[in-house]
Amino acid sequence: MRKRPLLLAAALTTGLLTALPAPGATAAPSGLAGDFNGDGYRDVATAAVCTDVGSASCAGAVVVLYGSSTGVSASRRAVITQNSTGVPGTAESGDLFGSSLAAADLDRDGYSDLVVGSSGETVGNSDGVGSGTVLWGSKSGLSGGKGLPQPSGLAEYGGFSRGAATGDFDGDGDMDVTLTGQNHTRLYLGPFTRSGGPLSNYRVGEVGTTHDVIAGDLTGDRVAERVYPFSEDGDAGGSVDYYRWTGGGYKFTELPNADGLGGSIADINGDGYGDLVLGDSSDPNSVKPGGHKGGQITVWYGGPNGPDPAQTPTVVHQDSANVPGSGETDDGFGMFLSTGDINGDKYADVAVAAPGEDLGPATEAGSVTVLFGSASGLRTSGAKSYTQDTAGVPGTAETWDRFGSAVDLTDITKDGKADLIVGVDGENGTGGLWTLRGSATGLTTTGAQGLTAAAVKAGNDFGSVIAQ
């Protein structure tokens, strides 16, 4: 895909810009993943990874938008950098603070915490090594943090922490963290404490070159699996492996016929087992004959032992029946995706981004397609596509907007239906974040909102990453 030009924004000169909601007087914290202030509403954490902090270019910032019955707004926000009070480290050029995000209550205090990757972090004399940080939740929202133990021997420009995921990976009831980089994957096991960090951490074996990780329960045992898509010599489409906890250790399983990088896990067909949805956004070419022009997604259905490698997955692309649009070169359909129950029917639905979608003369304007789950699996009937030219969606589709630079399905209004959060990292050259409400009939554009980087006092690439 063609790269949009980098447009510079005003640098953040302070580490924290905040207008937090007033905390409840006596209510216990909700314990919900993604509810950083414990008020019962899930919040949205997104990144502006190329934000300038003082004179440090592309140091990066995390923007937290606090949920409410009416959604999110610029007035209820926090902007956090490595120069914010209590946050480890110092904002430096190229740190890319926020290049990965994952939410979970790591210290079991009822407030969700946020794992933040800084994949460009320089450590000592080694450039671009990468690091991970936990920002702690509290009654007043995210405040302060602690660095995750730094592995030794990381390669320069290896981008450690480019991928992050959370889950209970060993069945002990404590939330754990995994971080990935170019050639290093690490597992941090809970419980976490604010003074002592994780209980233990170690390098994950058998995983090759990967920047990504997907986590969720594929077996119905309430223990999360870790799915690692990684590059492999002789397999241009890559390989996809997952780790399952068996009580005494981890079982490693390969899905040899699966391709893709990003993905999500949720119960699409309502059978009690999480299903793995993979995005394979690259076009077929001479070294990668598989896939579909413009990109595709595949669904690998879970079971008591995880997805059966011999199954025939569901495949959906823009040339599938009932799916809006058509597959075109560099659409990037499936580059980013998320799962959640939009209409409250107890089947997980899928939001699929195509940030490279051209709309008339607007190159890389971007689109997001919504597909619905059912008892028979993911269906294409009723599929709908949304752009900034869709009636009721704020803004106008413009070249390099990249509507769909990140997506997340999260219920931020506490009505039992997932809302669609869309990153638009090219909006006005600095980025934006759009929200559409879920309803019993699917997404509605009534009350749709668009927040720009300028509105939340963030810098470049706002909306490039959203915490899952």
C-alpha positions in Angstrom: 0.0 0.0 0.0 1.2 3.5 -0.7 2.4 5.5 2.3 0.8 8.7 3.3 3.1 11.7 3.9 4.0 12.4 7.5 2.5 15.7 8.7 3.9 17.1 11.9 1.6 18.3 14.6 2.3 20.5 17.6 4.4 18.7 20.2 3.0 17.8 23.6 4.9 19.8 26.1 3.3 18.2 29.1 3.0 14.6 29.9 -0.7 14.6 31.0 -3.7 16.4 29.7 -6.7 15.3 31.6 -10.3 16.0 32.4 -11.4 12.9 34.2 -14.9 11.9 35.2 -15.8 12.4 38.9 -15.3 9.0 40.6 -18.2 7.4 42.4 -18.4 8.0 46.1 -18.8 4.4 47.4 -19.2 2.0 44.5 -16.9 -0.9 44.3 -14.7 -1.1 41.2 -16.3 -3.1 38.4 -13.4 -5.5 37.7 -14.1 -5.2 33.9 -11.2 -5.4 31.5 -10.9 -2.0 29.9 -12.6 -0.1 32.8 -9.7 1.9 34.1 -11.6 4.0 36.6 -13.9 1.2 37.8 -17.2 3.0 37.2 -18.8 0.1 35.3 -18.3 1.6 31.8 -15.5 0.3 29.6 -13.1 2.9 28.4 -11.2 3.3 25.1 -7.4 3.4 25.1 -5.9 4.4 21.8 -2.5 5.6 20.7 -0.9 8.5 18.9 2.4 6.7 18.3 4.2 9.4 16.5 3.3 12.2 18.8 6.1 14.6 19.5 6.7 15.1 23.3 8.7 18.3 23.7 11.6 18.1 21.3 11.3 14.3 21.1 9.8 13.4 17.8 7.6 10.3 17.5 8.0 9.6 21.2 4.4 8.5 21.4 1.3 9.0 23.6 -1.6 7.0 24.9 -5.0 8.6 24.9 -7.7 7.3 27.2 -11.4 8.2 26.6 -13.6 7.3 29.5 -16.9 5.6 28.7 -20.4 6.7 29.8 -24.0 6.1 29.0 -23.6 8.5 26.1 -20.3 7.1 24.9 -17.0 8.9 24.9 -16.1 12.6 24.5 -13.0 14.8 24.3 -13.9 16.3 27.7 -13.4 13.0 29.5 -9.9 12.0 28.6 -6.3 11.5 29.6 -3.2 11.9 27.5 -0.3 9.9 28.9 3.4 9.9 27.8 6.6 8.6 29.3 7.0 12.1 30.7 3.8 11.8 32.7 4.1 11.7 36.5 4.8 8.2 37.7 5.3 6.6 34.3 8.7 4.8 33.9 11.2 6.1 31.4 11.6 9.3 29.5 10.0 10.3 26.3 12.7 10.1 23.6 12.6 10.4 19.8 11.4 7.2 18.1 10.2 5.4 21.3 6.7 4.8 19.7 5.0 4.7 23.2 1.7 3.0 22.5 2.7 0.8 19.5 0.8 -2.0 21.2 -1.9 -1.9 23.9 -3.7 -4.5 25.9 -6.1 -4.2 28.9 -6.6 -6.4 32.0 -6.8 -6.1 35.8 -3.2 -7.4 36.5 -3.1 -6.6 40.3 -6.6 -7.8 41.1 -7.8 -4.5 42.7 -10.9 -4.3 40.5 -9.5 -1.6 38.2 -8.3 -2.5 34.8 -4.7 -1.8 34.0 -3.1 -1.1 30.6 -0.1 -2.8 29.0 1.7 -0.4 26.7 4.4 -1.3 24.2 7.2 1.0 23.2 8.6 -0.9 20.3 11.1 1.8 19.4 12.6 2.2 22.9 16.3 2.6 23.0 18.0 0.7 25.9 21.5 1.7 26.7 23.4 1.9 23.5 21.0 -0.4 21.6 18.5 1.4 19.4 15.0 0.2 18.7 15.1 -2.6 21.2 11.6 -2.0 22.6 10.1 -2.2 26.1 6.8 -2.8 27.9 5.1 -0.8 30.6 2.0 -1.3 32.8 -0.1 1.7 33.6 -2.2 1.2 36.7 -5.9 1.7 36.9 -7.5 3.6 39.9 -10.6 5.4 41.0 -9.4 8.4 39.0 -8.4 6.4 35.9 -4.9 5.4 34.7 -2.2 6.8 36.9 1.5 5.9 37.2 3.0 2.7 36.1 5.8 0.1 36.2 8.1 -1.2 33.6 7.9 -4.9 32.8 11.2 -6.8 33.3 13.4 -6.1 30.3 14.8 -9.3 28.6 18.5 -9.4 27.9 20.0 -9.9 24.5 17.3 -8.2 22.5 18.4 -7.3 18.9 18.7 -3.7 17.8 15.6 -2.5 15.9 13.9 -5.8 16.9 10.8 -4.0 18.0 10.1 -6.0 21.2 6.6 -5.2 22.5 5.2 -4.5 19.0 2.6 -7.1 19.9 0.8 -7.4 23.3 -2.0 -9.5 24.8 -3.4 -10.4 28.2 -5.3 -13.4 29.6 -5.1 -16.1 32.2 -2.7 -18.4 30.3 -2.0 -20.9 33.0 -5.4 -21.3 34.7 -4.5 -20.0 38.2 -7.0 -17.1 38.2 -4.4 -14.4 37.7 -4.0 -12.4 34.5 -0.8 -12.8 32.5 0.9 -10.8 29.7 2.7 -11.8 26.6 4.8 -9.4 24.5 6.3 -10.1 21.1 9.0 -8.6 18.9 10.8 -9.5 15.7 12.5 -12.5 17.2 11.6 -12.5 20.9 8.4 -13.6 22.5 8.0 -13.4 26.3 5.4 -14.5 28.9 4.9 -12.6 32.1 2.9 -14.6 34.7 0.7 -13.1 37.4 0.0 -12.2 40.0 1.4 -8.7 39.4 2.1 -6.3 42.2 2.8 -2.6 41.9 6.0 -3.0 43.9 7.3 -6.4 42.7 6.0 -6.8 39.1 5.0 -10.2 37.7 5.5 -13.5 39.6 7.8 -14.8 36.9 8.7 -14.2 33.3 10.5 -16.3 30.6 11.1 -16.5 26.9 8.6 -18.6 24.9 10.3 -21.3 22.8 9.4 -22.6 19.4 8.1 -19.2 18.2 9.9 -17.7 15.2 9.8 -14.2 13.8 6.6 -12.5 14.9 5.3 -9.1 15.6 1.8 -10.2 16.6 -0.1 -12.2 19.2 -3.8 -13.1 19.7 -5.3 -14.3 22.9 -8.6 -15.9 24.0 -10.3 -19.1 25.1 -10.5 -21.5 22.2 -11.3 -24.6 24.3 -14.1 -23.5 26.6 -12.1 -24.1 29.7 -11.9 -20.5 30.8 -8.1 -20.5 30.2 -6.8 -18.3 27.4 -4.8 -19.7 24.5 -2.0 -17.7 22.9 -1.9 -17.6 19.1 1.3 -16.5 17.4 1.3 -15.8 13.6 4.9 -15.7 12.5 7.1 -15.5 9.4 8.8 -18.6 8.2 11.3 -19.4 5.4 9.7 -21.1 2.5 6.1 -20.1 3.6 5.4 -16.6 2.4 2.0 -16.7 4.0 3.5 -17.4 7.4 2.6 -19.9 10.0 0.0 -19.8 12.8 0.6 -21.7 16.0 -1.1 -21.6 19.4 -0.3 -22.6 22.9 -2.9 -24.4 25.1 -2.5 -24.9 28.9 -3.0 -28.6 29.7 -2.7 -28.4 33.5 1.0 -29.3 33.8 2.4 -27.4 30.9 1.6 -25.9 27.4 0.7 -27.9 24.4 2.0 -26.4 21.1 -0.3 -26.8 18.1 0.3 -25.7 14.5 -2.4 -24.7 12.1 -0.4 -25.4 8.9 -3.1 -24.3 6.5 -3.8 -21.0 8.2 -2.5 -17.7 7.0 -2.7 -14.2 8.5 -1.3 -11.8 10.9 -3.8 -9.9 13.1 -6.8 -11.5 14.5 -9.3 -11.9 17.3 -11.0 -14.7 19.3 -14.7 -14.9 20.2 -17.6 -17.3 20.1 -19.0 -16.7 16.6 -21.4 -19.7 16.5 -22.5 -19.8 20.2 -21.3 -23.3 21.0 -19.3 -22.2 24.0 -15.9 -22.4 22.3 -14.0 -19.3 21.1 -13.3 -19.1 17.4 -10.1 -17.8 15.8 -10.7 -15.1 13.2 -7.6 -14.3 11.2 -7.0 -11.4 8.8 -4.9 -12.1 5.7 -4.8 -8.7 4.0 -2.0 -9.1 1.6 -2.7 -9.7 -2.1 -1.6 -13.0 -3.7 1.7 -12.7 -5.6 4.4 -14.9 -7.0 5.8 -15.8 -3.6 2.4 -16.0 -1.9 -0.1 -17.7 -4.1 -2.7 -18.0 -1.4 -5.3 -15.5 -0.2 -7.6 -13.2 -2.2 -7.1 -10.0 -4.1 -7.8 -7.2 -1.7 -7.5 -9.4 1.3 -9.7 -11.9 3.2 -10.5 -13.2 6.6 -10.8 -16.8 7.8 -12.6 -18.3 10.8 -11.2 -21.4 12.5 -13.8 -22.8 14.8 -12.8 -23.8 18.3 -13.6 -27.0 20.3 -12.6 -28.8 23.4 -9.1 -29.2 22.1 -9.0 -26.0 20.2 -9.4 -25.5 16.4 -9.0 -28.7 14.5 -6.1 -28.1 12.0 -7.9 -30.4 9.5 -11.1 -28.3 9.4 -12.2 -26.2 6.4 -12.4 -22.7 7.7 -15.0 -20.1 6.7 -13.4 -17.7 4.2 -14.9 -14.2 3.6 -13.6 -11.5 1.2 -15.1 -8.5 -0.7 -16.1 -10.8 -3.6 -18.0 -13.1 -1.3 -21.8 -13.1 -1.8 -23.6 -10.3 0.1 -20.4 -8.6 1.1 -20.3 -4.9 -0.1 -17.6 -3.8 -2.5 -15.1 -5.9 -4.5 -11.6 -7.1 -3.9 -9.1 -4.6 -5.3 -5.3 -4.4 -5.1 -4.1 -3.0 -1.8 -7.5 -2.7 -0.2 -6.1 -4.4 2.9 -9.4 -6.1 3.8 -8.6 -7.9 7.1 -5.5 -5.9 8.0 -7.3 -5.1 11.3 -10.3 -6.8 12.8 -12.2 -7.1 16.1 -15.0 -9.3 17.5 -18.0 -8.5 19.8 -21.7 -8.8 20.0 -23.1 -5.7 18.3 -26.8 -6.7 18.3 -27.1 -8.5 21.6 -28.1 -11.9 20.1 -25.3 -13.8 22.0 -23.3 -14.5 18.8 -20.0 -12.6 18.3 -19.9 -10.4 15.2 -16.8 -9.3 13.3 -15.7 -5.8 12.2 -13.2 -6.0 9.4 -11.1 -3.0 8.4 -9.9 -2.3 4.9 -7.9 0.9 5.4 -6.5 0.9 1.9 -10.0 1.0 0.3 -10.3 3.6 -2.5 -13.5 5.6 -2.7 -13.8 7.2 -6.0 -10.9 9.6 -6.3 -10.1 9.3 -2.6 -7.1 6.9 -2.4 -6.8 4.9 0.8 -9.9 6.5 2.3 -10.7 3.3 4.1 -13.8 1.3 5.1 -15.0 -1.1 7.8 -17.3 -4.1 7.1 -19.5 -5.7 9.7 -20.3 -9.4 9.5 -22.7 -11.2 11.9 -22.3 -14.4 13.8 -25.0 -17.1 13.9 -25.6 -20.7 15.0 -24.1 -21.9 11.7 -21.1 -19.6 12.0 -20.1 -16.4 10.4 -22.6 -15.3 7.8 -22.4 -12.8 5.0 -26.1 -12.1 4.8 -26.8 -8.7 6.3 -23.2 -7.6 5.9 -22.8 -3.8 5.9 -19.9 -1.6 5.1 -19.2 1.9 6.6 -17.1 4.7 5.4 -16.9 8.5 6.1 -19.3 8.9 3.1 -21.9 6.7 4.8 -25.0 8.8 5.8 -24.8 9.7 9.5 -21.0 9.0 9.8 -19.1 12.2 10.6 -16.7 13.6 8.1 -16.0 13.0 4.4 -13.9 10.3 2.8 -10.6 11.8 1.8 -7.3 10.5 0.4 -5.1 8.9 3.1 -7.8 9.1 5.8 -7.4 5.3 6.4 -10.7 4.9 8.1 -10.1 1.5 9.7 -6.4 2.0 10.7 -7.6 0.2 13.9 -10.9 -1.3 15.0 -12.4 -2.5 18.3 -15.8 -3.7 19.3 -16.4 -2.7 22.9 -19.6 -1.9 24.9 -18.7 1.5 26.2 -22.3 2.5 27.0 -23.2 -0.5 29.2 -26.3 -1.4 27.2 -25.2 -4.9 26.4 -24.3 -4.2 22.8 -20.8 -3.7 21.4 -20.0 -0.3 19.9 -17.6 0.1 17.0 -14.5 2.1 17.6 -12.7 3.0 14.4 -9.2 4.5 14.1 -8.7 7.0 11.3 -5.0 7.7 11.7 -4.7 9.9 8.6 -7.6 12.2 9.4 -6.5 15.8 8.9 -2.9 14.5 8.7 -2.8 13.7 12.4 -5.6 11.2 13.0 -8.9 10.6 14.6 -11.2 8.1 16.4 -14.8 7.5 15.3 -17.5 5.6 17.3 -20.8 4.0 16.1 -23.3 2.6 18.5 -24.5 -1.0 18.6 -28.2 -1.7 18.6 -30.6 -4.7 18.3 -30.6 -4.2 14.6 -26.8 -3.8 14.2 -24.8 -0.7 14.1 -26.6 2.6 14.0 -25.1 5.9 12.8 -27.5 7.8 15.1 -25.2 9.5 17.6 -22.1 8.6 15.7 -19.1 10.6 16.9 -15.7 11.7 15.4 -12.9 12.9 17.5 -9.8 14.4 15.9 -6.3 14.5 17.3 -6.7 18.2 17.8 -9.8 17.8 19.8 -8.1 15.5 22.4 -4.8 17.4 22.3 -2.9 14.4 20.8 -0.3 14.3 18.0 0.5 12.3 14.9 -1.1 8.8 14.2 -3.9 9.2 16.7 -6.2 6.2 16.2 -3.3 3.9 14.9 -3.7 1.4 17.8 -6.7 0.6 20.0 -6.5 -1.7 23.1 -8.4 -4.9 22.7 
